[in-house]
Amino acid sequence: MSTGSYHFETLKDADFQAERLRQQAQAVRGLETDILRSAGIQPGHDVLELGCGPGFVSDLLAELAPDGSLTVVEPSPILLAQVANNVHSKPARGLFQIQAYGDRLPIPDSSIDFSYSRFVLQHIPRPETVISEMHRVMRPGGRFCAVDSDDGLVVFYPEDPRVSQLLRTAQTTQAEKGGDRFMAVNCRT
């Protein structure tokens, strides 16, 4: 699999990037809690988080499913090594960390109640393969919740040429690295 457009190890300032991820997760924690509850997460669920990063959102998932388990999947060994320290209350049935990509999850069929993917699909060259894998590991009646961005949904009026240029640059750069900032429109399952 192409590793996509986000490679933590190649970013210039790892400490700055980790702090950026922490602030991003903290800024929307209340909204994200509401989204996850509306999507159906339950206290006893076995939860899978794809692209967990350093575990800032993993902490929230563990809080929302305290009687279940949490399996986190992350390709970056640097980020995965931070998860245990950032999940403050481990779920009753355990916190399991897996270094892997989402297109071949080393997780048994029908073993997960709730899966979550946050700002991941836009970075993956073929998100439909990852979505298929998420479906494979879900129990009957399980839920998959994806939160992502899509520049096709961005509208500015009146148009600001600086914002338009910034978006075009981001779109081109991400596409060159295997990502798609129009993933919702282009994803076919």
C-alpha positions as CSV (number, residue, x, y, z in Angstrom):
1,M,0.0,0.0,0.0
2,S,1.1,3.5,-0.6
3,T,1.5,5.2,2.7
4,G,-0.4,8.2,1.7
5,S,0.2,11.9,2.3
6,Y,0.9,12.1,6.0
7,H,4.2,10.8,7.3
8,F,4.9,12.0,10.9
9,E,8.5,11.0,10.8
10,T,9.2,13.3,7.8
11,L,7.8,16.4,9.4
12,K,10.3,19.0,10.4
13,D,9.4,19.6,14.1
14,A,8.0,16.5,15.7
15,D,7.4,18.2,19.1
16,F,5.5,21.1,17.4
17,Q,3.4,18.6,15.4
18,A,2.6,16.5,18.5
19,E,1.5,19.7,20.3
20,R,-0.6,20.8,17.3
21,L,-2.4,17.4,17.4
22,R,-3.0,17.8,21.1
23,Q,-4.4,21.3,20.8
24,Q,-6.6,20.2,17.8
25,A,-8.0,17.3,19.8
26,Q,-8.6,19.4,22.9
27,A,-10.2,22.3,21.0
28,V,-13.0,20.0,19.7
29,R,-13.3,17.5,22.5
30,G,-16.8,18.5,23.5
31,L,-18.0,18.5,19.9
32,E,-16.3,15.2,19.3
33,T,-17.9,13.7,22.4
34,D,-21.3,14.6,21.0
35,I,-20.5,13.2,17.6
36,L,-19.3,9.9,19.0
37,R,-22.3,9.5,21.3
38,S,-24.7,10.4,18.4
39,A,-22.8,7.8,16.3
40,G,-23.6,5.1,18.9
41,I,-20.5,4.5,21.0
42,Q,-21.5,2.6,24.2
43,P,-19.6,2.1,27.5
44,G,-19.1,-1.7,26.9
45,H,-18.1,-1.5,23.3
46,D,-14.9,-3.0,21.8
47,V,-13.6,0.1,20.0
48,L,-11.2,0.5,17.1
49,E,-9.5,3.7,16.3
50,L,-7.7,4.0,13.0
51,G,-4.9,6.5,12.8
52,C,-4.7,7.2,16.5
53,G,-1.6,9.4,16.3
54,P,-0.3,10.0,19.8
55,G,-3.5,9.0,21.5
56,F,-5.2,12.3,22.3
57,V,-8.5,11.2,20.8
58,S,-7.9,7.6,22.1
59,D,-8.2,9.1,25.6
60,L,-11.7,10.3,24.8
61,L,-12.7,6.9,23.2
62,A,-11.4,5.1,26.3
63,E,-13.5,7.5,28.5
64,L,-16.6,6.8,26.4
65,A,-16.2,3.0,26.4
66,P,-14.8,2.4,29.9
67,D,-16.2,-1.1,30.2
68,G,-15.0,-2.3,26.8
69,S,-11.7,-2.4,25.0
70,L,-9.8,0.0,22.8
71,T,-7.6,-1.1,19.9
72,V,-5.6,1.7,18.3
73,V,-3.9,1.4,14.9
74,E,-1.2,3.7,13.8
75,P,1.6,3.3,11.2
76,S,4.0,5.6,12.9
77,P,6.0,3.9,15.7
78,I,6.9,7.3,17.1
79,L,3.3,8.3,17.6
80,L,2.2,4.8,18.7
81,A,4.8,4.9,21.5
82,Q,3.0,7.9,23.0
83,V,-0.5,6.4,23.2
84,A,-0.2,4.7,26.6
85,N,0.9,7.9,28.3
86,N,-1.9,9.9,26.7
87,V,-4.8,7.5,27.5
88,H,-5.4,8.3,31.2
89,S,-8.0,5.7,32.0
90,K,-7.6,2.4,30.2
91,P,-10.8,0.5,29.3
92,A,-11.7,-2.5,31.5
93,R,-10.9,-5.1,28.8
94,G,-7.7,-3.4,27.7
95,L,-5.9,-1.0,25.5
96,F,-4.2,-2.7,22.5
97,Q,-1.8,-0.9,20.3
98,I,-1.1,-2.1,16.7
99,Q,1.4,-0.7,14.3
100,A,-0.2,-1.1,10.9
101,Y,-1.9,0.5,7.9
102,G,-5.6,0.4,7.6
103,D,-5.8,-1.7,4.4
104,R,-4.7,-4.9,6.1
105,L,-5.8,-4.8,9.8
106,P,-4.4,-7.6,11.9
107,I,-7.7,-7.9,13.7
108,P,-10.1,-10.8,13.6
109,D,-13.4,-10.6,11.6
110,S,-16.5,-9.4,13.5
111,S,-14.6,-8.5,16.6
112,I,-15.3,-4.7,16.9
113,D,-18.5,-2.9,18.0
114,F,-17.5,0.7,17.1
115,S,-14.8,2.0,14.8
116,Y,-13.6,5.6,14.5
117,S,-11.4,7.3,11.9
118,R,-10.5,10.9,12.3
119,F,-8.8,13.0,9.6
120,V,-7.3,9.8,8.1
121,L,-9.2,9.0,4.9
122,Q,-8.1,12.2,3.1
123,H,-4.5,11.0,3.4
124,I,-5.0,7.5,2.0
125,P,-4.7,6.8,-1.7
126,R,-7.6,4.3,-1.8
127,P,-9.9,5.0,1.2
128,E,-12.4,2.4,0.0
129,T,-9.9,-0.4,0.8
130,V,-9.6,0.9,4.4
131,I,-13.4,1.3,4.7
132,S,-13.8,-2.4,3.5
133,E,-11.3,-3.5,6.2
134,M,-13.2,-1.5,8.8
135,H,-16.4,-3.3,7.7
136,R,-14.7,-6.7,7.9
137,V,-13.7,-6.3,11.5
138,M,-17.1,-4.9,12.6
139,R,-19.6,-7.1,14.4
140,P,-23.1,-7.3,13.0
141,G,-24.8,-4.1,13.9
142,G,-21.5,-2.4,14.6
143,R,-20.9,1.3,13.8
144,F,-18.2,3.0,11.8
145,C,-17.8,6.7,12.3
146,A,-15.5,8.8,10.1
147,V,-14.7,12.4,10.6
148,D,-12.7,14.0,7.9
149,S,-12.4,17.1,5.8
150,D,-13.2,17.6,2.1
151,D,-12.2,20.8,0.3
152,G,-15.2,20.3,-2.0
153,L,-17.3,21.5,0.9
154,V,-15.3,24.7,1.5
155,V,-17.1,27.8,0.3
156,F,-15.9,31.4,0.7
157,Y,-17.9,34.4,-0.4
158,P,-16.7,36.7,-1.4
159,E,-13.8,34.7,-2.5
160,D,-10.4,35.6,-1.0
161,P,-7.6,34.9,-3.6
162,R,-5.2,34.1,-0.7
163,V,-7.4,31.4,0.7
164,S,-8.1,30.0,-2.7
165,Q,-4.4,29.8,-3.5
166,L,-3.6,28.2,-0.1
167,L,-6.3,25.5,-0.7
168,R,-5.0,24.8,-4.3
169,T,-1.5,24.5,-2.9
170,A,-2.6,22.1,-0.2
171,Q,-4.7,20.1,-2.7
172,T,-1.8,19.7,-5.1
173,T,0.7,18.9,-2.4
174,Q,-1.5,16.3,-0.8
175,A,-2.4,14.7,-4.2
176,E,1.3,14.4,-5.1
177,K,1.8,12.4,-1.9
178,G,-1.1,10.1,-2.4
179,G,-3.9,11.9,-0.5
180,D,-7.1,13.5,-1.7
181,R,-8.6,16.6,-0.2
182,F,-11.8,15.9,-2.2
183,M,-12.0,12.3,-0.7
184,A,-15.8,12.4,0.0
185,V,-16.6,13.1,-3.7
186,N,-13.9,10.8,-5.1
187,C,-14.4,7.8,-2.7
188,R,-16.3,5.0,-4.3
189,T,-17.3,1.9,-2.2
